[in-house]
């Protein structure tokens, strides 16, 4: 598939984020903010080596942050604030050398930074 960007922001979308997004190998940008999505951030997103931005803020995601996101060495921006995420912040995120913005506020995260 030759899909580089998915942008479905500001819609009344509900349900979960499909794990099948992890098969779109050319995907660079996922923008799904300000919807009514729930459930988890699919671990399969860790397969998207070209991913540069993941924007999921303003949803009802209620899981931990998958450590698999730390494998995305081209990732520059992670915006997953204003959800119901819980648990520790994966230390793997600190190993992404290209990361410029990490916004995790307004969740229920715990543990060391």
C-alpha positions, 0 to 999 in steps of 0.5 A: 500500500502506498499510504503515507499519511492518515488524517482523521482528526476532529471526527466522532470516530469511536472504537479502537485503533485498528492494529492493521495500521501496523502493516502500512509500511510506508506510513509516515504520519498518523493523525487521529486526535480529537475523536472518541477512540478507546482501547489501546495503542496497537503494539503493531505501530512499532513495525512502522519504521518510516513513522515520523508523527503519531498524534492521538491526543483528545481521545479515550485511550485507556491502556499503557504506552507500548514499549514497541514505539521505542523501536521507531527511530525516525519518530519525531513527534508523539502527541498522546496527551489528554487520554486515559493512559496509565502505567509507566512511561516506557524508557524506550521512548528516551532512546529515539534519537530523532524525537523532538516533541513528546506530549504525554500530559493529562493522562494517568501515567506513573513511575520515573520519567 
